[in-house]
C-alpha cells in the first residue's frame, strides 16, 4: 500500500521537480531539510498529492517537521484517506 | 537580556519543575510569563507607558481569545480564575508603587491604583463584549487586520513619531521631545505573529482548544518573549500539558546550549560589536579592506548574538519541560541562498511560508502565469515582508528585495543547470569544491545585504557599498 503511494510521488519529484526522470529517490531520503525540494516546488508537491490522492495538505503542513521523506508523506496521506 | 535576568529566568524555570510536575507547573509558568511581560519592558519616556503597553498586550490577547472561544468555555471556572489571577497580578504590580520607594519589577513606577482599577474595568468590559460577539471568524479576520495595522504604525518611524506626539499631548507631556523610539514595545513583533498564527488557524478550524492560561503562557512565554522563536501553539501546549519531572531534565542539552549561548552572545557577539559595521562607524572608515572587516564583523556579530540568544531561550525553556523550535541551523555554512533561508531565523520563515508564501503560490498556480513569474513574485513578496517586519523603512525594503531577488536567481540557476551540475559533481572532491565555493559565495551575498539592514538610509548604504569596492 505504502509503495503504491510512494511510487507516483517519487516519479513526480524526479521528473517534474528535479527534471531528472532517471533519478531514484529513496523512501527515507530527506527531501526538504536537505534542500532537494525548495519552498516553491513543495507547494507543487502538495498540489500533486491533493490531486492524486484526494487528501488535503494544509499550507501550515508544507514543512520538514510534518514530513521530510517519502515514507513520512505516505503515512500522512494514508492517515487521511 | 542581561546575565542576571537570564540566571533568574533559568532559576524560575527550574523552580517550576522542582515544585510541580503537573498542572501547577503550567500555572507557575503563566504567572512568571505575565510578570516578565512587565519586568522586561524597557522604560519609556511617555509616562506610565512601560506599564500600559504590556497591559494593552494582555488586553488584546484576552479579548481575542474570548472572541474566538465558545462562550461556555470562556465562562468556565478555570478560565475565570485565570482572568482573576491576571487582574490580581496587575494590582500587585500597582501595589509596588506604595510599598517600594523605587520601581520594583517595572521599569518605572507603576501607575496609581485607581488608574489600574479603571484599566481593569475597561479590560473586563472589552473581554465581555468580545465574548458576546458571536462571529469568531470575523473576529479572527478583524483581529489579524488590526494587528497588521498596529505593526505598521509601530514599525514605521514617521507613524510611530506621530503616535508618540499624540500620546504625549494626551498625557500632558511636551510633544516637542517625542521620538519614534518612544513606543518600544518589548516582544510585540513576536507576540503579534503568534497571535496571527492562532487567529488564522482558528479560521481554518485547526486551532486546538486552549484555556486562557495556556493561551497567555504561549503568547508571553518568558524565555521566548523578547526575541522568539515563534513556536506553534499546538506544539507548545502539548509540552505544557505533559507531566514533566525533575528527573526528565536533559542536563546535557541544557548545559551545552546555555554554555554555547553565553559564549556566543556575551563573548563573541559583544567583542565583534566593537568593530562591527554600525551607523556610527560607517562614515569613518575610508579604506576598502577596513570596510570589509567591518562588514564581516557585523555579519558574524548578528549571527552570534541572535543564535546565542536562541540557544539561551531553548536552554531555559527546557528546564521547564518546553521544547522550543530551533531558529538557526549553521546558516553561514549553507551552499546556496535557498538553504541559507531554510536555516536562518527558521521560525519566522516557517511562519511566512505557512501564512503568506504557500497560500500565495497555491493561488497563483491556478492562473496561467508562467512559472518563473510566480516564483519571482512570491519570493519578492515574502522577503519584502520579512524585511518590513524588522522596520517599515526603505532600507529594510531594499534588504528584502535583495534576498527575494537572490532566491529567485538561485531558483532559476538550479532549474537551468541542476542536471549538468549534478553530472559534473561525480566525485567527492568536486562535491566538496561545489559546497565550499557555494558557501563562500552565499556568505558574500548575505554580507552585502546586511549593509542595507544595519545602515539607516539608502545614501549611507550606497556610500558604504562604494567604499567597499574602493570607489569612494
Interface residues (C-beta under 8 A of the other chain):
Chain A: X18 X19 X20 X32 X33 X35 X38 X39 X40 X42 X43 X44 X46 X47 X58 X59 X60 X62 X63
Chain B: X201 X204 X206 X232 X334 X335 X336 X338 X339 X342 X350 X353 X354 X355 X357 X358 X359 X361 X362 X365 X374 X375 X378 X379 X411 X414 X415 X418 X419 X422
